[in-house]
Amino acid sequence: MNIDARLTSLDERHRSLETLIEEEMRRPMQDELRLHDLKRQKLAIKDEMFSLETMRKPN
């Protein structure tokens, strides 16, 4: 998979996680463990996206 395709895939997953986080936060009894896990996943994806963006840019 090339970098652009991977970035597209990661961006879609990042947006999906954001939606799940928002939905969980709207619940009256939020599952804090689930929220923490979703946010951790989202941050990991953002970190990977940043790394790929850095690799893609010419020096």
Summary of the structure (lengths in Angstrom):
residues: 59
radius of gyration: 14.0
end to end distance: 22.1
largest distance: 49.0
contacts: 135
relative contact order: 0.18
helix: 83%
strand: 0%
